[in-house]
Amino acid sequence: MSKIAKEIVRFSREYFRENYISLHRPIFNGNEKKYLTECIDSNFVSSVGNSVNKFEEKFAEFTKSKYAISTINGTAALHLSLFALKVSSADEVITQALTFVATSNAIRYLGANPIFIDVDVDTMGLSYKSLKYFLENNVDVIDDQAINKKTKKVIKACLPMHTFGYPCKIDQIIKLCKKFRIPIIEDAAEGLGSYYKNKHLGTFGCLGTFSFNGNKIITTGGGGMIVTDDEILAKRLRHLSTTAKVNHKYNFYHDEIGFNYRLPSINAAMGIAQLESLKSFLVSKEQLNKKWKLLFVNLDVKMLEPIKHSNPNYWLNTIIVESLKQRDEILEYTNNNKVMTRPIWDLMTSLPEFKKCEHDGLKNSKWLVDRCINIPSSVVS
Ligand SMILES: *Cc1c(COP(=O)(O)O)cnc(C)c1O
């Protein structure tokens, strides 16, 4: 068995000192229980309550966004964002082939067609170069709308994802999409606490979405958030997330089909405590990344590294090995030895639902899928 696999197991045992070592387990060493008790005592455990308002305020403050709108999970945040941008079954939405399935599912919930573009090897996020090539060769701007020459459909949005918390070249992507009149929703589900050019991920596009699933850098059990600086969009998102009920002392009047997507206060109570701990989580994760880096430099193994001007949250550490065979050997050995490691997601274009969708050559995406392994990355207290 390769030395790399053995070293991953040895280091993980020594560092985490746990029987079974997960890729990313949550940690609750702050005010979680206190705030949960307070929330229960208040009786307001559902989506109307102080905790959820406070969590949204604190989240907006942390990311330096004007508005933060909570949702029941990150997938709902994506769905609602696309809905608010009026994406419909007549439209297309650009995203990357290398992403978690939720990104593409959200597009399909609205009946729209995803177009899958390649990622960069150095960020694993949407490739500016590939996007530019696609737009310049396939898209006309007519009446302020991006029209796909082949399908004649409107490309209503572009949905880049910041993979494993490492920023993609979002400023270039924004500039390019502006030229083609395509609004950007950033899937920053993995990017809480990550910055590019000193700006928090999710705050570059017109909307940015986050997830607080159990495996993310902070968790509320399940939960999500949308951030924006656009007052009109913020109001609309809040309205849509609360069944489109028109505010009134006692009447039930809903002025359109809305969603029951707002985060319950009981989850938000945990979110407030987790957010308080986030700074210490980030310190711990950066330290772990340094230790992994040292180990792999000595083994001559490449790791995903932050690009210039980026400060990632180091959510998941990622190594890039030499071949599919080596990848599978390492996955087998480590998982057999109670150290959880994972390959990255199968490309969207290899899933039955997305097989027929338009895509470019996906050269980098295919290369990365065969070689990447996520290794244990939890915070230790
Ligand atoms: C986790 C995640 C989501 C979905 O979040 P949920 O809260 O699990 O619905 C979406 N996109 C990406 C990239 C994710 O990692």
The ligand as a Gaussian input file, in Angstrom:
#p B3LYP/6-31G(d) Opt

LIG

0 1
 C      -24.012000      21.910000       0.727000
 C      -24.136000      22.489000      -0.607000
 C      -25.362000      22.922000      -1.126000
 C      -26.698000      22.623000      -0.530000
 O      -26.876000      22.902000       0.750000
 P      -27.973000      22.112000       1.621000
 O      -28.046000      22.977000       2.838000
 O      -27.407000      20.756000       1.900000
 O      -29.246000      22.085000       0.867000
 C      -25.373000      23.568000      -2.350000
 N      -24.256000      23.751000      -3.050000
 C      -23.068000      23.321000      -2.605000
 C      -21.865000      23.558000      -3.434000
 C      -22.961000      22.657000      -1.387000
 O      -21.772000      22.229000      -0.975000

